[in-house]
């Protein structure tokens, strides 16, 4: 870990890498998801800028009338109230603009997270198993969160910085040409030098986010294997590794902050130079040391120039404050693209694979599904030969079949391929339609899969059973638990089905967890049931009862059950055997 952290820290080429143009375009295209609030957020500083000009001119007029014209206070009340009203109105516009920007950012982040989640679902568990879970979680949560400042702050500030300084300088030209030209010349220098600093900020942000994602994955993996590490006496050594990784991340964070402070220093230097130049020019003109005007410089004109001079740099100062948000967003997009094998495209945004996806109808419910697979080949990582090669399988609607063969021969692989959870080559058809043509919700409604390693979440036993049908009533959950023989052990627990479980079903044995997962099946109405060793961890008596309930529930439905037990296979109408990459009738 130390070596990897060092390599990342001292990789100068990484700082000079620019994200592909497609990533920048993709980031800007996300604005379509929140077009109206972004327009409001961008328009708010522009409207506020117009009101600022009126406010500055009105304030200069009031001061000129009070000092030069010696106007009584009563005559100044109207102008003072106007200034107060403009300040209040500008504050309200600024608040509305910030709310609109925050709303746009939240809408876009939700849109991106849903797209990434759809891509995760579409790629399936076979793809996600090859990635570090902590890095994927960090991408969906932390990397997407890095987009917040780009849309909420950077884009509105960029619109204001691009228009307001030039507009303010042009407004000053009729009042005083010299002051307007000084500000018009010095203002564009700030974005130029900020861009030079920004290249380094973008590289530093990219390295920082990459290290943060790796630290998230590193910490999640160590936390998951904490009991194993303690058993092997590696807890203290891994704790030191976590400390070292955290220190490396702290150093990267400080490098990003140093560049951010440098960017602010560049802006403040040029802003102070421009404001000081205007102030010196106006002061020397009033003292009579400079005479570059055709007409005398009035107090109102001089005050107006002095009031507007710092405001010309205010949008640029705001832009500089949020310039690192752009670098952080681009770095986050680069990290997301690397982790997800590219950025979410239109099909991920829409949630469908394109075309006309097959959907289930009420006529399909309760009916067995027809399954046909031909020329099926599946390659497993780390194995030279394919697990399945030119295999074929056909199940008629309502047919029950047992799938047998030694461990590692490909039974689970075949079941996962049929459920579209593992990439494969060949032709798989469900109800006569290609498996790839089915939409994800329709396929999951038509096919039910209970694997060897059930996924249980932190929550009660009832909550885990209800994953099969989130809207199931308590009575339905109770009946499903009875049919899966869950009540036999849940009755002995203090809270019964409401007993809370830890992550991954911590607190239950392997057989108990298998029965909880199996109970979900009885809450569903699939046409094809795929079971992988559903009775492997059960004693003989419980196995018989569970199998009775499975066969009763599967009546009229198509069932494919992988098992090693001849007694279980004998109760199904057909036995298939996997051998030599083929599937044949026994």
FENDARA-V924985 format. One line per field, one symbol per residue. ss: DSSP state (2 for helix, 1 for strand, 0 for the rest). Layout:
BEGIN
ss: ???
END
This chain:
BEGIN
ss: 0222222220022222000022222222222222222222222222222222222222222222222000002222222222222222222222222222222222222222222222222222222200002222222222222002222222222222222222222222222022222222222222222222222222222222222222222222222202222220002222222222222222222222222222222222222222222222222222200000000000222222222222222222222220222222222222222220000002222200000001000000000000111111110000000001111111100001111100000022222222000000111111001122210222222211110000000011222222220000022222222220002222000002220110222000022222222222200000011111000000022222222222222000011111000222220001111110011110
END
